[in-house]
Amino acid sequence: MILQNDDRKIMTKILEIIGFVLLGIMTLSFVGALQPTIEPGLSPLFWGCAGATLMILIYRKRKRKQDEKKN
């Protein structure tokens, strides 16, 4: 499946929005606002959001390198 330029721009915006949401959840989880019964800090929710954000960053970097090779 080959994405066209408009589709790539939409996909990029969606990934950015998801990344910002994950970053917000990660921050709230770190300070203990989302899970008050669990000790604030490095909870499983924090690590899940951190891992998902890292995967988005790696995916975007790989796509950027592929685009540079094509051009």
C-alpha angles and dihedrals in degrees: 000000000000117000119214124224095267091049091051092051091051091047090050092051091048091051091049092052092047089048092052091048091050090048091052093049090046091053093047090047092050093054091044099246095128101042109031093168092059120067110263118246129060101009125164089257089056093051092046092054092044091052093048091049090050091051091052091051092049092047093051092047092052092048091049090052091049091051091050091052091052092052 
